[in-house]
Amino acid sequence: GSAGDVLGDDPVGRLKVFVYEIPSSYNVKLVEKSPKCLTHMFASEIFMHRFLLSSPIRTLNPEEADWFFIPAYTTCDLDHVEMPVMSYVPGVINSLIKLISSTWPYWNRTEGADHFFIVPHDYGACFDHQERGAISRGIHPLLQRVTLVQTFGQRNHVCYKDGSIVIPPYAIDPRKLQSHLIPANTFRPIFVYFRGLFYDSWTDPEGGYYARGVRAALWENFQDNPLFNISLERSSTYLEDLQKTIFCLCPLGWAPWSPRLVEAVVFGCIPVVISDDIVLPFPDAIPWEEIAVFVAEKDVTKLDIILTSIPGDEIIKRQSLLANPSLKQAMLYPQPARPGDALHQILNGLARKLPHGDGVFLKPGREDHELVTR
């Protein structure tokens, strides 16, 4: 069947998850200190924890668990400008895994291979804000065998591990969604739309490193093109504007992924993905090749030619597929959770990985990775 056939999968009855009870300093206390964590784009780690605590998927008997969940909030230690502090995270992981492995026997028998960990930051388990630092750091040694649930996905990248479950960021509060909806049959007079940074004037004023130069090229080539409604300034009618647009640009920024992808799908705007080798959320459930347009980074200067060359019937076909409510639901984190939402898609992905292969459990005396405790 097609990718969309699995959107309605129901994980209940197909897997059981044991949630570790760890000190609140690793999770709940961080939210109490910084409530902004509940609304920033990395909030999936919080919502998954809350969801599992009352989900029929959860088991209190670890002996019958298919998966073990480590509910640490790695992006909720915020600085004075409400950005996650990443420098401390590797040490937090070290202390947490040391605690888990010395308190329960389950980590040690697989070195975490039947565990999953949510890492929603820019470069996932490399825990760095910028790609250079992320590449030099690499995926944390203690998470090498863990199934990573992450927003970051880029093929052939040191921060992406085959078998990871790629998820959407938290981009839209579903409770406020209805207040921004306009009639579905509204004419779309805007051809191309984008709001956001083109240059990072603080760390990369020339634009050659930020977004690998893609956003700088967008501005330099199309700022005066009447087909392109692009600006640094975010409009007060931003979400309504998306619903009046045919093509929504989703270029890479500091990381390959962007919340704009979620916004485009939810509001029926065709995503134009400009991010080479990106791995998109839930690719086994969402038919990205049928709903999005992919443009190579090297071809960004030809974007006007590429988009105006797409036949009208192809545009209508993509818009019709985007109108499917199931696709929109799969990109959202409603509270409380709803069938088919992003949280259920994560569980569906875990269920499809069962049963665990023979290589998951370590033979006595075998250790693939040293336990880092410093």
PEHU-V131195 format. One line per field, one symbol per residue. ss: DSSP state (H for helix, E for strand, - for the rest). phi: phi as a letter, one per 40 degrees, with the letter a starting at -180 (. if undefined). A space follows every 10 residues. Layout:
ss->???
phi->???
This chain:
ss->--HHHH---- ------EEE- ---HHH-HHH HHH-HHHH-- ---HHHHHHH HHH----E-- -HHH--EEE- -------E-- ---E----HH HHHHHHHHHH HHH--HHHHH ----EEEEE- ---HHH---- HHHHHHH--- HHH---EEEE ---E------ ----EE---- ---HHHHHHH ---------E EEEEE----E ---E-----H HHHHHHHHHH HH-----EEE E------HHH HH--EEEEEE E--------H HHHHHH---E EEEE---E-- -------HHH H-EE--HHHH HHHHHHHH-- -HHHHHHHHH HH--HHHHHH ---------- -HHHHHHHHH H--------- ---------- ----
phi->.cdcccccdb ccgbabbcbc cbdcccadcc cccbdddcbc cbcdcccccc cccbccccbc bccbccbbbb ccbcbbcccc bgbccccccd cccdcccccc ccbbcccccb fgcbbbbcbc cdbfccfacb cccccccgcd dcbcbcccba ccaadgbccb bdgcbcbccc bbcdccdccb cbdccccbcc cbbabicbbc ccbaccgcbc ffgccccdcc cbcbcccbcb acccccbdcc cdcbbcbbcb ccbcbccacc ccdcccbgcc cbcbadgcbc cfccbbcdcc bbbbbcdcbc cbdccccccc cdcccccccc ccccdccccc bbbcbccbdg cdcccccdcc cccccccccc cccdgcbcac ccbc
